[in-house]
Amino acid sequence: MELEIYEAFIGVGVPNEKAKAVVESINKEIDRRYNLHAAQLATKGDIAAVRADPAEAKAEIIKWTVGAMFGAVALFATITKLWH
């Protein structure tokens, strides 16, 4: 891709040094954007960990669901008690 961009600039008459500078600038911007989002991307290791133990993921979901249900009931009971 870099070579094609460089050649396109040279083809329309952009001086050699300016064409190189623009290609470098584009590369730096692509790297900056990639690094900005790299932390949010899942790696093969992340995916393998999720696939490796679905039982653990299921247990975690059940734990949080049951906890949320008890919390909702407790909140409802508190509100009802305070209301009367």
Backbone as a printed PyTorch tensor [residue, N CA C, xyz], in Angstrom:
tensor([[[  0.8260,  -1.1880,   0.0000],
         [  0.0000,   0.0000,   0.0000],
         [  0.8720,   1.2530,   0.0000]],

        [[  1.9420,   1.2240,   0.7820],
         [  2.8100,   2.3960,   0.8700],
         [  3.3880,   2.7600,  -0.4920]],

        [[  3.8310,   1.7360,  -1.1950],
         [  4.4440,   1.9760,  -2.4950],
         [  3.4380,   2.5570,  -3.4830]],

        [[  2.2130,   2.0520,  -3.4320],
         [  1.1820,   2.5520,  -4.3400],
         [  0.8680,   4.0210,  -4.0620]],

        [[  0.7880,   4.3740,  -2.7900],
         [  0.5120,   5.7740,  -2.4350],
         [  1.6700,   6.6610,  -2.8840]],

        [[  2.8950,   6.1980,  -2.6010],
         [  4.0810,   6.9560,  -2.9970],
         [  4.1010,   7.1600,  -4.5170]],

        [[  3.8740,   6.0850,  -5.2520],
         [  3.8900,   6.1840,  -6.7100],
         [  2.7720,   7.0710,  -7.2380]],

        [[  1.6180,   7.0660,  -6.5770],
         [  0.5200,   7.9410,  -7.0030],
         [  0.9190,   9.4040,  -6.8410]],

        [[  1.5580,   9.7370,  -5.7290],
         [  1.9910,  11.1180,  -5.5220],
         [  3.0550,  11.5150,  -6.5370]],

        [[  4.0230,  10.6350,  -6.7560],
         [  5.0690,  10.9160,  -7.7360],
         [  4.4470,  11.0840,  -9.1220]],

        [[  3.4310,  10.2560,  -9.4170],
         [  2.7830,  10.3070, -10.7210],
         [  2.0640,  11.6110, -10.9990]],

        [[  1.6270,  12.3080,  -9.9690],
         [  0.9390,  13.5920, -10.1870],
         [  1.8690,  14.7760,  -9.9470]],

        [[  3.1800,  14.4940,  -9.7980],
         [  4.1410,  15.5780,  -9.7410],
         [  4.5370,  16.0550,  -8.3630]],

        [[  4.1970,  15.3230,  -7.3280],
         [  4.6250,  15.7150,  -5.9770],
         [  6.1190,  15.3870,  -5.8680]],

        [[  6.9050,  16.3180,  -5.3310],
         [  8.3400,  16.0580,  -5.1880],
         [  8.6010,  14.8180,  -4.3180]],

        [[  9.7090,  14.1550,  -4.5820],
         [ 10.0790,  12.9060,  -3.9240],
         [ 10.0280,  13.0150,  -2.4010]],

        [[ 10.6560,  14.0210,  -1.8380],
         [ 10.7090,  14.1780,  -0.3770],
         [  9.3250,  14.3930,   0.2230]],

        [[  8.4980,  15.1790,  -0.4460],
         [  7.1360,  15.4220,   0.0600],
         [  6.2950,  14.1510,  -0.0190]],

        [[  6.4610,  13.3820,  -1.0840],
         [  5.7210,  12.1250,  -1.2320],
         [  6.1010,  11.1630,  -0.1090]],

        [[  7.4050,  11.0700,   0.1870],
         [  7.8690,  10.2150,   1.2880],
         [  7.3030,  10.6890,   2.6240]],

        [[  7.2880,  12.0030,   2.8290],
         [  6.7830,  12.5570,   4.0880],
         [  5.2950,  12.2450,   4.2700]],

        [[  4.5330,  12.3350,   3.1930],
         [  3.0990,  12.0480,   3.2780],
         [  2.8740,  10.5750,   3.5840]],

        [[  3.6130,   9.6920,   2.9210],
         [  3.4740,   8.2490,   3.1750],
         [  3.8360,   7.9370,   4.6220]],

        [[  4.9000,   8.5330,   5.1250],
         [  5.2810,   8.3330,   6.5280],
         [  4.2000,   8.8420,   7.4720]],

        [[  3.6280,   9.9830,   7.1510],
         [  2.5580,  10.5450,   7.9710],
         [  1.3490,   9.6180,   8.0040]],

        [[  1.0020,   9.0570,   6.8580],
         [ -0.1240,   8.1170,   6.7920],
         [  0.1860,   6.8770,   7.6320]],

        [[  1.4030,   6.3670,   7.5250],
         [  1.7940,   5.1960,   8.3180],
         [  1.7140,   5.4780,   9.8170]],

        [[  2.1980,   6.6400,  10.2260],
         [  2.1360,   7.0000,  11.6460],
         [  0.7010,   7.0980,  12.1350]],

        [[ -0.1770,   7.6510,  11.3310],
         [ -1.5850,   7.7790,  11.7170],
         [ -2.2540,   6.4180,  11.8140]],

        [[ -1.9510,   5.5330,  10.8730],
         [ -2.4940,   4.1730,  10.9430],
         [ -1.9990,   3.4790,  12.2100]],

        [[ -0.7170,   3.5960,  12.5120],
         [ -0.1660,   2.9930,  13.7290],
         [ -0.8060,   3.5810,  14.9770]],

        [[ -1.0020,   4.8950,  14.9850],
         [ -1.6090,   5.5450,  16.1500],
         [ -3.0310,   5.0320,  16.3700]],

        [[ -3.7880,   4.9420,  15.2990],
         [ -5.1640,   4.4550,  15.4230],
         [ -5.2110,   2.9950,  15.8290]],

        [[ -4.3000,   2.1980,  15.2870],
         [ -4.2620,   0.7910,  15.6680],
         [ -3.9520,   0.6630,  17.1490]],

        [[ -2.9300,   1.3890,  17.6190],
         [ -2.5540,   1.3230,  19.0350],
         [ -3.6760,   1.8070,  19.9350]],

        [[ -4.4420,   2.7710,  19.4580],
         [ -5.5510,   3.2960,  20.2360],
         [ -6.6060,   2.2210,  20.4770]],

        [[ -6.8470,   1.3790,  19.4800],
         [ -7.8950,   0.3630,  19.5730],
         [ -7.3620,  -1.0270,  19.9000]],

        [[ -6.0610,  -1.1980,  19.9420],
         [ -5.4820,  -2.5280,  20.1500],
         [ -5.8970,  -3.1300,  21.4870]],

        [[ -6.0520,  -2.3010,  22.5040],
         [ -6.4320,  -2.8150,  23.8200],
         [ -7.8420,  -3.3830,  23.8110]],

        [[ -8.6690,  -2.9570,  22.8800],
         [-10.0460,  -3.4250,  22.8270],
         [-10.2120,  -4.6680,  21.9640]],

        [[ -9.1810,  -5.0290,  21.2320],
         [ -9.2660,  -6.1850,  20.3480],
         [ -9.0240,  -7.4710,  21.1290]],

        [[ -9.7630,  -8.5010,  20.8020],
         [ -9.5570,  -9.8080,  21.4170],
         [ -8.4140, -10.5170,  20.7120]],

        [[ -7.5350, -11.1090,  21.4940],
         [ -6.4420, -11.8880,  20.9230],
         [ -6.8710, -13.3460,  20.7990]],

        [[ -6.0830, -14.1250,  20.1150],
         [ -6.3670, -15.5620,  20.0220],
         [ -6.3910, -16.1880,  21.4030]],

        [[ -5.5170, -15.7170,  22.2830],
         [ -5.4970, -16.2230,  23.6620],
         [ -6.7750, -15.9020,  24.4140]],

        [[ -7.3020, -14.6940,  24.2060],
         [ -8.5650, -14.3180,  24.8480],
         [ -9.6980, -15.2300,  24.4010]],

        [[ -9.7600, -15.4590,  23.1110],
         [-10.8260, -16.2970,  22.5550],
         [-10.6660, -17.7360,  23.0220]],

        [[ -9.4320, -18.2300,  23.0630],
         [ -9.1820, -19.6000,  23.5130],
         [ -9.5830, -19.7650,  24.9770]],

        [[ -9.3290, -18.7380,  25.7970],
         [ -9.6950, -18.8200,  27.2120],
         [-11.2050, -18.8940,  27.3880]],

        [[-11.9240, -18.1610,  26.5750],
         [-13.3840, -18.1900,  26.6720],
         [-13.9130, -19.5290,  26.1900]],

        [[-13.3490, -20.0320,  25.1240],
         [-13.7990, -21.3120,  24.5800],
         [-13.3720, -22.4790,  25.4610]],

        [[-12.2690, -22.3270,  26.1810],
         [-11.7040, -23.4320,  26.9400],
         [-12.5770, -23.8340,  28.1190]],

        [[-13.2500, -22.8770,  28.7330],
         [-13.9970, -23.2130,  29.9310],
         [-15.3830, -22.5810,  29.9240]],

        [[-16.2820, -23.0920,  29.0920],
         [-17.6360, -22.5360,  29.0680],
         [-18.3920, -22.7980,  30.3630]],

        [[-18.0400, -23.8700,  31.0850],
         [-18.7150, -24.1660,  32.3470],
         [-18.4270, -23.0660,  33.3740]],

        [[-17.1990, -22.5680,  33.3660],
         [-16.8400, -21.4900,  34.2940],
         [-17.5920, -20.2080,  33.9410]],

        [[-17.7150, -19.9240,  32.6490],
         [-18.4570, -18.7410,  32.2200],
         [-19.9240, -18.8680,  32.6080]],

        [[-20.4900, -20.0630,  32.4430],
         [-21.8860, -20.2950,  32.8050],
         [-22.0810, -20.1070,  34.3090]],

        [[-21.1720, -20.6290,  35.1080],
         [-21.2630, -20.4790,  36.5600],
         [-21.1860, -19.0070,  36.9580]],

        [[-20.3310, -18.2590,  36.2760],
         [-20.1940, -16.8210,  36.5680],
         [-21.4890, -16.0720,  36.2360]],

        [[-22.1020, -16.4060,  35.1100],
         [-23.3630, -15.7620,  34.7240],
         [-24.4540, -16.0880,  35.7300]],

        [[-24.5430, -17.3510,  36.1420],
         [-25.5540, -17.7520,  37.1230],
         [-25.3290, -17.0290,  38.4390]],

        [[-24.0780, -16.9510,  38.8740],
         [-23.7480, -16.2820,  40.1360],
         [-24.2200, -14.8240,  40.1200]],

        [[-23.9120, -14.1110,  39.0380],
         [-24.2970, -12.7050,  38.9570],
         [-25.8050, -12.5280,  38.8010]],

        [[-26.4550, -13.4420,  38.0920],
         [-27.9100, -13.3560,  37.9230],
         [-28.6230, -13.5760,  39.2500]],

        [[-28.2180, -14.6150,  39.9650],
         [-28.8410, -14.8950,  41.2700],
         [-28.5670, -13.7400,  42.2330]],

        [[-27.3620, -13.2380,  42.2380],
         [-27.0330, -12.0980,  43.1040],
         [-27.8680, -10.8750,  42.7800]],

        [[-28.0570, -10.6140,  41.4870],
         [-28.8780,  -9.4730,  41.0750],
         [-30.3310,  -9.6690,  41.4760]],

        [[-30.8070, -10.9080,  41.3820],
         [-32.1950, -11.1840,  41.7810],
         [-32.3860, -10.9500,  43.2760]],

        [[-31.4680, -11.4570,  44.1080],
         [-31.5600, -11.2230,  45.5480],
         [-31.4710,  -9.7310,  45.8680]],

        [[-30.6070,  -9.0370,  45.1580],
         [-30.4940,  -7.5920,  45.3660],
         [-31.7830,  -6.8710,  45.0090]],

        [[-32.4240,  -7.2720,  43.9170],
         [-33.6820,  -6.6450,  43.5080],
         [-34.7760,  -6.9180,  44.5220]],

        [[-34.8460,  -8.1530,  45.0410],
         [-35.8620,  -8.4910,  46.0490],
         [-35.6090,  -7.6970,  47.3250]],

        [[-34.3630,  -7.5840,  47.7340],
         [-34.0440,  -6.8240,  48.9430],
         [-34.3990,  -5.3510,  48.7660]],

        [[-34.1100,  -4.8070,  47.6120],
         [-34.4570,  -3.4170,  47.3360],
         [-35.9670,  -3.2140,  47.3570]],

        [[-36.6910,  -4.1260,  46.7240],
         [-38.1460,  -4.0420,  46.7110],
         [-38.7070,  -4.1370,  48.1300]],

        [[-38.1780,  -5.0480,  48.9440],
         [-38.6400,  -5.2000,  50.3270],
         [-38.3600,  -3.9370,  51.1360]],

        [[-37.2060,  -3.3530,  50.9310],
         [-36.8570,  -2.1220,  51.6510],
         [-37.7890,  -0.9760,  51.2550]],

        [[-38.0030,  -0.8270,  49.9630],
         [-38.9060,   0.2400,  49.4940],
         [-40.3140,   0.0290,  50.0210]],

        [[-40.7800,  -1.2160,  50.0010],
         [-42.1270,  -1.5180,  50.5060],
         [-42.2380,  -1.2260,  51.9940]],

        [[-41.2190,  -1.5770,  52.7400],
         [-41.2260,  -1.3510,  54.1860],
         [-41.1900,   0.1550,  54.4840]],

        [[-40.4010,   0.9110,  53.7440],
         [-40.3220,   2.3480,  53.9600],
         [-41.5890,   3.0550,  53.5130]],

        [[-42.2640,   2.4950,  52.5560],
         [-43.4680,   3.1210,  51.9940],
         [-44.5960,   3.1120,  53.0100]],

        [[-44.6770,   2.0600,  53.8030],
         [-45.7890,   1.9340,  54.7780],
         [-45.4040,   2.3570,  56.1470]]])
